[in-house]
Structures are given as C-alpha cells and as structure tokens.
Amino acid sequence: MTQATASSKPSPAPAWRQALQPLVIPTLAIFTALVAGSVIILLTDEAVLAAFRTDLGAAPAAIWKAITTAYGSLFEGSLGNPATIVAALRSGDSKAIIEAFYPFTDSLVAATPYIFAGLAMAVGFRAGLFNIGVEGQLFIGAICSVWVGFAFKGLPAIIHIPLALGAGALGGAFWALIPAILKARTGAHEVINTMMMNYVAYRLNEWLLGDKGPLQRPGTANPVSPFIEQSAELPRFFPDPIRFHLGFFIALGVAFLVWWFLFKTTGGFEVRTVGQNPNAAKYAGMSITRNIIIALCLSGALAGLAGANEVLGVNHNLAVAFSAGYGFDSIALALLGKSHPAGVVGAALLFGTLRSGATRMQNIARIPVDIISVIQALVIAFIAAPAIIRFLYRLKAAGPGEGAVFTRGWGK
C-alpha cells in the first residue's frame, strides 16, 4: 500500500522546465498583446477597410499585408534587417556594417534608462513601497549630473565620469530622502509625497533652465543647459550615427549589484522582509524606519542614474522635457519583470525595442506610434491579470509562491 502510494506521486519537473516556468506568462502576455495590437492595426488600416467595403475576396491579402508591414517595419526598425546585416558583413565595408547594426544598437540605447528606472521601482516594490517619484528623481539626477558635467573643467575622464554619475545618484537619493523620512517618521503615504515631489522637480528644472536661469546656456534664449565637458561624456564604441555607449554596460553592472544586495546580503534580506511582512520584521528586531529610508534612497539613486545616463551618454546637455516618461514606464517594467533585476532587464530590452522600432513603423506602415503605447499597456494588463492568460491558453493554476511583488495595500 505504501509502495503504491509512493509510486503514484508525480515526479518533479525537470530543472530546465522549472527554470522556464516563470517566463510562460510574460511570453504569452507579449504574444497576446501583439495579436490584440494587430486587431487594432487592422481596424485603422485604410486598405483593409476598403477591401471589406468593396471586395471581400481581397480582404485576406490586405489583412496579411497590413500586419506583416506593420510588425515587419517594427522589427526592422528595432533590430535591423537580417538580409542587410548579412550583406554588410560579407562586404566588409565598415560604413555599411555600422548602418546595418544601427537599429539594434539604438534599441540598446533606448533600453538603458529603462533598466535604471525599472530597477528603481523594483527596489521600492521589494520593500513594500510605491515610489511614484522616479520621474522627479530622474530629473534631479540629470540636473546634478549636467552641472558637474559642464562646471568641472580640466578633469580626466576617469575622474569626471564617475563624479558626474555619482552626482546624479546622490541627487536622486536626496530627492527620495524627503518622502522617505516623512514615511518612516510620520507614516505619510509615499505615493502622495513622491508624486508631489515630481511636480517640484519639474518646476525646479524649468526655473533652472528658464530665462536667465542658473543652468541656462549663455547666449541663447532656449531652455537648455551648456554642453557637458568631453571628459564627462560616456564613451561611445562606434562612430556616428551609432549612439551606443558605456551606459548600457553600467546599467547591467548595476542590475547585478542590485540583485546581489537584495538576495545575497543581510541588508537586502531585511528590506525584502519589511516589504513582505513588516510586523514579522519588527518582531525579529529589524528596524522598519531604517529599511524604509534605505530602500527609498536606493530607489532614488537608481532613478538619478537614469537621468545621468541620458545627460552623459545621449544628449550631453539638459533640456526642459528631456525625459520620455521613463519614470512612469518604470512601474510597468517592474511589474513585467516581477520586481526581479533580471526580469527588469528583460522588460527594459522589450520596451526599448518597441520604442526604437515605433518610428520606423510609423514612417513605413503609416501606423501611429501610439499603437506601441497600446501594446505596452496590453502587455502590462495581461501580466497584472494572469488569470486571463491562463484561461485563454488553458494553463494550470499558479502555485502558492508564484506572482509579482506588489506594495502593501496597492497590489494585494
């Protein structure tokens, strides 16, 4: 009887299957979002609508052409044309090779600030905090970084670049410290405080770059800062027009450090414990106040690095509206990556690819770039509601430990 019972127990799944299991829902969510996006593309494509009105027999060909043109241009604009890449490599022409790989490298450039911003939000989520102020902290980090970049002259790059990056991280950390203290000491909700700090950062940036502002470039009426010194620019690996720079590898290194801190150190364990169960953490002797401040300041520093990356690696100056909404997109990135640094990097690469290919999709397929925002929103909706994906694809119910990390009172 005992042997029969033991033999009837299901054998554990192979290690490779267990490793891939967390990727099933995100992958199917992306695929489903692309399918839903194709429906929207068809509903807005004039050729498809004309075919349905005049000749139903031509409708299938029109549908296929609309979808392949839209997503083909998106793929080509974000990763490059495989045939063009192969031909360029065979020719050995350096200029042709640079042009062929430009879309791929530009997607990595677009993904870099997403990595920093997504990590900032993920750290907050792990601590049970909803840091809506990533966008404002990003602005403050950019302000501090650009000032160090153009005000400090005559420094070698090996000193100037870390100094400018450090200034950006400290600026973002300081901007997060204010709501962190209010949260830890008075219980004031971090969502309200960080959101209000965003508006303060926007107005501060406008004043600094405004007419006769302290950071306005001399000799111009435009709200833009002076260019940073060449010694503060993050090195680029290829000649123009490729903008791929050292910031991408710095972002990967920071992602590794965040993973190491969260999952391999006592401090990271305390932060995660406070986020999961503050009462148990307090009973175990962990300081709730200290860990809230540490988590929010680390989150702010990561957001500040996102702003510093854009200033030092891409723009080399600061304008009023230099951010493309990285701080608010970081919420989606952290959810899609399940608040894990590796997941955030993958989600950032996806968002960077979509953003980079959107322009070509608009130019070639005449599809508005807003469709990309719709696809991103659908991906997040399906990730946030995995029951929909499980119902559509007849998947088994989630295990007790599966799921994203949300903040207390907001995701539970």
N, C-alpha and C positions, 0 to 999 in steps of 0.2 A: 504493500500500500504506500509506504513511504517512498520507495523507488519510483513507483508510477507517478506519484505526485511530483517528485523532483524532476522526472523526465518531462512532465507536461509544462514546466515553466518555460516561457520563451527565452531563447538565448539572447544575450546582449547584442546590440547592433555593432557592426564593425566600427573601428575607430574613425575611419575616413568618413563614414556616414554620420557619426556623432559630430564630427568637426564641421560638416557641411550643413547640418540641420538648422543652425541659426540663420543661414543665408537663404533658406527656402522662401520664407515670407517676403523679405525685401526684394528678392529677384522676381517673384511672381507679382509683387506690387508694382515694380517698374514696368514689367511686361504689360500688365493690365492697364496701367496709366497710358502707355504708348498706344494700346488698342483703343482706349477711350479717346485719346487725343486724335487718333486717325478719324474717328467718327466726327469730331468737331471740325477737322480739316475738310472732310467731305461735305459737311453742311454749309461750309463757307466758300467752297470752290465753285467758281462760275461755270467752268467747263462741265463739271459733274451735274450741277443743277440744270444746265442747258440740255444735257443728254437725257435727263429724266423728263424734261418737258417736251422734247422733240423726237428723240429716237432712243427707246429703251434698249434696243439691241446694242447701241454704242456705250451704254452706261457702264458695263463691267470694265471695258478698256479704259474709260475715263476715270473710273474709281482707282484702278491699278496704277495708272499714270500719276494721278494726284498723290497717292500715298507714297509711291516709290520716289517721286520727285521731291516731295517734302522731306522724308526721312533720309533719302539719299544725299540731299544737299546738307541736311543737319549733320550726317555722319562725315561727309567730305569736309565741311567747314570746321569740324571739331577735331578730327583725327587725320584728315588728309585723304587724297585719292590713292589707293594702293597701286594702280597702274602707273600713276605719275611718279610715285616714290620708287618703284622698281626701275622705271626708265631712267630716273635721275641717278640712281645708284650705279646702274650699268654704264651710264655715260661718263661718270667720274667728274662731272662738272660741279665744282663746289657751289656755284651760284644756284644751279638748278636743284641741287640737294637741299640747300637752305630754304628755297621757296617751297619745295615739296613737303618738308617737315614743319613748315611754319604753323599750319593749323594745329598740329599735335602739341608743339611747344607752347603755343598760345593758350591752349586748354589748360596746360600745367600752370601757366602764369595766372590764369583766371581762378584756378583751384586753390592757389596758395593762401590768399586771405581767408578763403572759406575754411581751410584747415585750422588756422589760428582761431577764428571766430567760433567754429564748431567746438573746438576744444574748450574754449571759454565757457560756452553754455553747458557742455557736458560735465565739467567740473562742478558747476553750480547744481546741476541736477543730481549728481552723486552725493552732494551734501544736503539734498532736500531743499534747495533754494532755486528760485526762478529769477535769474538775473536778466531782466528785460533791458538793462542799461548797457549791453555790449556795444550797441551802436555809438552811444555817447562816449564810452570809454575808448572806443576805437578812434574817435575824433580827437580826444585829449592826447592819446598816444601819438597820433600824427602831428599834432601841434608841437609837442615836446620834441619829437624826433626831428622835425623840419627845422626847428630853432637851433638845435645842436648841429644840424647838418650844414647850415649856412653861417652861423655865428662863430663857430670854432674854426679858425683858419690855420693852415700850416701843420696840421696833424698828419701823421702817416695813416694810411688806410687801416692798418692792423689795430690802431687805437681808435680812430674816428668811427669806424663802422660799429664796433661793439658799444662805444659810448652812445651813439645815436640810437641803436637798438635798445640799450638799457634805459635811456631816457624815455623812450616810448613805453616800455614795460612799466617803469615807475609811474609815469603819468596815468596810465590806465589803472594801475593798482591804487593810486591815491584817489582817483575818481570813484573807485568801488569801495574804498575805505569808509567814506562818509555814510552811505547806506548800510555798510556792514556794522559799524558802531551803533547806528540807530536800531538796527535789527537785534543785535546782540544785547544791547544795554536797555532798550526801552520796549522791544518787541514790535516796533514799527514794521509794517509789511514791506519786504524788499521789492515787491512788484511795483508798488506805488512810488517808493523812493527812487529806485533806479530809473523808472520811467520819467520822473520829473528831472532827474539829473541829465537825461538825454537832452531835454529842451534847453537846459542851462548850457550844456556843451555846444549845441547848435548856435545859440545866440552869442556865446563867447567866441566861437570861431568866426562868426560874421563880423563881430566888432574888431577882432584882431586883424582881419584881412580887409576890413572896410576902408572907407576914405580916411587917409592919414592914420590908419591903424598901425600898431607896433610891428606887425608882421607883413604889412603890405609892401610889395616890391617898389622900390623907389623909381620914379619916373613913369609910373603908369597909374591909371585910374581903375584898373581892373582889380577885383578882389582876389589877388593871387600873391603868394609869397615869393621871395627871391629863390632862385635855384640853389640847391644844396651844393656844397663843395664836391668836386670829383672824388676826393678821398673818402667821402661818406656814402658814395653810391655802391650799392650791392653789385659785385662783379657779374657781368653777363658773359655767357660762354660762347656766343656766336655773334657775328657781325649783324648789323641792321639788315632786314627789319625784325629779326627774331629778338624777342624781349626776355627770353628765358634766363633767369638769374639765380644767384645763390640762395635767395629766399626760399625756394622750394625745398631744398635740402635742409635748410634751417628749420622749416616747418616740420619735416619728417623727424628730425632730431628732437624737436620739442615734443612732438607726439609720443615718441619713445620715452622721454623723460616724464611726461605726464602719466603714461602707463606705469612706469616704474614707481613713481610716487604713490599712485592710487592703490596698486596691487602688490607692491613689494616692500613698503615701508610701514612703520608703525603709525606715522602721521597720516598716511593715506587710508589706513585701516580705520583710524578714528574718524576721519572725515566721512567715510562711507557708512560707518556705524551710526554716526549722528544723523545722516541722511535717511537711513532705513528705520531707525528706532531711537529717537532722542532720549526717551525715558530709560531704555536699557543702557544707553551710553552713559547717561548721568549716574545710574546705579552702579556702573562699572568704574566710576571715578573719572570719566572723561569730561573735559571742560567743553560745554556746549558753546559758551561765549568765544573761547579761543578758536575753536574749529570753524565756527561761522565766519569769523574775521579772516582766518587763513584761507578758507575756500573762496570767499568773495574777492579777496585781494588777489589770489592766484588767478581767478577768473578774469578780473580786470586787467592783470598784467598780460594775459594771453590776448585779450581784446586789444590792448595797446600795441602789442606786437603786430597785430593785423594792420593797424593804421601805419605803424612804422614801416612795414613791408611795402605798402603801396607808395609811400613817400620815397623811400630809399631805393626801391627796386624798379618801380614802374614810372611814376610821374616826375620824380626828382624835384617836385615843389608841392605846394599845398594850395588847393582851391576851395571855395566855399562848399560846394556839393561834390566832393571827390569820391564819396562812398556810394557804391551801387546797392546799398541796403544789406551789406554783409552781416551787420549785427542782427537784423531781424530774420534773415535767412538762416542764421545760426541755430535758431530754435528748431527749424525743420531738420537741419543737419544732425543735431544731437538726437532728435527723435529717430531719424532714419538710421543713424549709427548706434542706436540703443545705448547712448552715453558711454560708449567704449572708444578709446582713442583709435584703435584700428578701424572700427566701424565709421568713425567720424572722417578719417582719411578717405575711406572708400566713398562715402557720401559726398565729400568735398570734390573728389575727382569726377563724380557723376554730375554734380551741379556745375562745375567748371566746364565740363564738356558740353552740357546743354547750353550754357550761356555763350560759350565761344562759337558754337555752331548756329546759334539763333540768327545771327546777322546774315550769314550766307543763305539760310533757309528763307529769310525774308526777301533777299535780292533775287534768288533763283526761282523759288517756288511761289513767290508773292504771298507768303504766309506771314501774318503779323507775328512779331516777336512775343506778343502777349500769349500766344499759344504755348510757348515754353513755360511761362508762369503757370498756365493752367495745368500742364503736365506735371510740373513740380508739385503743385497743390494736390493733384490726384495721387501722386506717389505718397505724399505725407498722409492724406486721408486714408489710403489703404493700409499704410503702416500703423496708423493710430487705431484703426479698426480691423485687426487681423481676422476677426470672425467673418468679415466679408470675403476675404481671400480663401479662408478655409471652406466656406460654403460654396464658392464658385468652383473650386478645384477639388472638392470632396477630400479635404485633408483631415487628419485626426486632430482631436482637441489638443490644445497646448498643455505641456507639462506644468507642474506647480512652480518651477523655477524660471519658466520662460517668460520673456517680456522685457519691455524697456524700463528704464529707471525714470520715474517721474518725481516731481516735487510733492511734498505732503500737502494735501488739500487742493491740489490742482490737477493731478493726473490719476488720483486714486478715487 
